[in-house]
Each structure stands twice: as structure tokens, then as C-alpha cells.
């Protein structure tokens, strides 16, 4: 009878331990974050790239991420005051490292300095950008290299506010992560996309991390996620590499008159399906967005009049119609060398 009782107790203990291990896999950890598309999307949208990575790492740590959206600078302050568990994603800065524990790198992003070619020449931006008025988003880091350049920049509340300031020439230089800039231009400012270009040779490829308060709990959480990051990397059998974004090649051109056509007209199809015509000054700079089919494909005849009368789509870079996307006859498009 005694032996049966011992076996029963052992089975109960074993079942209890298994149950505890099962529940340990369901630990919920609150992570402070904010919208930073396409890496952290709004709560109502599909999860962003950076959020997906952290969710995967949390699975290795046997934890579930509970996302809470607050501005990044407030998240760092809440962690400093020990009112939160983790914050993500953050670039490393020495100043922040004095107040927070950092996880191992999770992935890398490239940040650049951008300028508006409508107001600033490439020569000035590339060779003397430090003399221009610089913007930055309050509480943001862009990697230590770029942070040192924009220390005294004019501060804006959001990246969208800062980009609007760049488009309006309130500032001439704006730091931003490449993916975030491309996303903003694609989704919010598509008409001005070709106006915003990066400064040559100035970029920072930095890693993103989780941060925690400098407490025993914060240290333990970072160690827990560091182990998970290592497990994931060992499983992938590869090292994290910086995200590479290829520089977009564009066809820069000047609009010129042609014999028999002293005026340059730009065509725009309005909401009613009718064509509006804009008179474009001679010498206007454009980028060709879409060449006409007669330019791209071979002709079966040497009579090229129709080829030159076809229109290609361009974006206007200067003058009274800057930012507009119009169709212009091929005869007016003169490519820059």
C-alpha cells in the first residue's frame, strides 16, 4: 500500500512539473514601441518587419509579446523610471546605454541624410551639408555617426512633420532610415518622391536592439532575450547582415523646344478623364518615370515622326510645376550626360 502511495505522489508531482513548464511557455512580456513603418506598423495593420522578428525571438524565449504603443522618447523615460519592462526597437547610443540595458543586435538598418533637390543643389548637399539647416525627430537616434552630425538640428514631433519641413524648405537636411523614408514617400508623398535624394557617402549602418531598465528584472529580461537571439542565430547558421538598398538609377533630362513646336506642353489626365495641358518653361529639369512604347520597342519603319510625338511620363523637378507628374512629347526630352 505504501509503495502504491509513493508512485501516486510521484505521478502527481511529475504532472505538476509538466503543467508548470507548459505555463512557463505562456509568459507575457510587455514591450513599448511606436509606429515606425514599415518596421513597426499601426496596431490596426499587419505586423511590421521589426515586430515580426521580435515575435519570433520571443518564441525562442518561451514568451509572448504584449505590444503597447507610446512615443519612443516616453518609452525610454518609462523604462528609466522602472514603469515598464522592455522597449523596442532602438539604435545604440552611449547616452542611452548609461541608463538602459541593451540586448544583442537583432537586425541592421541603414540611415542616410536626405535633401530636396528642388531647393538645394547636389554639389552643395554633398560637399557642404553641415552648413545647411538640419532637422531631426525629437528623441530619435539614427546611429552614432549621423547623431553626431544632427546634434543641434531643429526638432520635430514626427518623421512626417520633419519630411514636410524638408519639402517646404524649412530645413535642407533630414536624417532618416532608408526604409522609413521610402515608405513615407511611397505612401504619403508620391508626387514629390523624385525630389528627395540622399547625400553621397554619408550613411550609418547600425543595429537595432531591445532595451530594458537598469534593474535586476531588466537585466534578467535582456539575458533571457539574448539567449533566444543566440539560439535563433545558431539555428539559422548565419550572421546578421546590414540591409542593402540599391541606389535607384534615374533618367535625368532637360525639356527643350523642337522645330515647329516652340512651346512645351505637359499633359495631365484629371479626375473626369479629360486632359489638362500645362505650359512648361524651356530648360525645366525632369526625371523620366516611364518611357513611351515607341522609345522602348523597335520600330518597323524609319519614319520616326510618330515616335517623337508619343509622350513619356516625367516628374517636374523645378519651376512653377515642381512635383507634378506629366506626360511630355519625346521630342522635348533631352537626357543629361
Secondary structure as GFF3:
##gff-version 3
##sequence-region A 1 337
A	DSSP	alpha_helix	2	24	.	.	.	ID=ss1
A	DSSP	beta_strand	27	33	.	.	.	ID=ss2
A	DSSP	alpha_helix	49	60	.	.	.	ID=ss3
A	DSSP	beta_strand	63	69	.	.	.	ID=ss4
A	DSSP	alpha_helix	72	80	.	.	.	ID=ss5
A	DSSP	beta_strand	86	91	.	.	.	ID=ss6
A	DSSP	alpha_helix	94	97	.	.	.	ID=ss7
A	DSSP	beta_strand	100	102	.	.	.	ID=ss8
A	DSSP	beta_strand	107	116	.	.	.	ID=ss9
A	DSSP	alpha_helix	122	128	.	.	.	ID=ss10
A	DSSP	three_ten_helix	129	131	.	.	.	ID=ss11
A	DSSP	beta_strand	134	137	.	.	.	ID=ss12
A	DSSP	alpha_helix	144	149	.	.	.	ID=ss13
A	DSSP	beta_strand	154	156	.	.	.	ID=ss14
A	DSSP	alpha_helix	159	167	.	.	.	ID=ss15
A	DSSP	beta_strand	173	177	.	.	.	ID=ss16
A	DSSP	alpha_helix	178	187	.	.	.	ID=ss17
A	DSSP	three_ten_helix	190	195	.	.	.	ID=ss18
A	DSSP	beta_strand	196	213	.	.	.	ID=ss19
A	DSSP	alpha_helix	216	236	.	.	.	ID=ss20
A	DSSP	beta_strand	251	255	.	.	.	ID=ss21
A	DSSP	beta_strand	264	269	.	.	.	ID=ss22
A	DSSP	beta_strand	275	280	.	.	.	ID=ss23
A	DSSP	beta_strand	285	290	.	.	.	ID=ss24
A	DSSP	alpha_helix	293	296	.	.	.	ID=ss25
A	DSSP	alpha_helix	305	309	.	.	.	ID=ss26
A	DSSP	beta_strand	311	316	.	.	.	ID=ss27
A	DSSP	beta_strand	325	329	.	.	.	ID=ss28
A	DSSP	three_ten_helix	330	332	.	.	.	ID=ss29
A	DSSP	beta_strand	333	335	.	.	.	ID=ss30
###
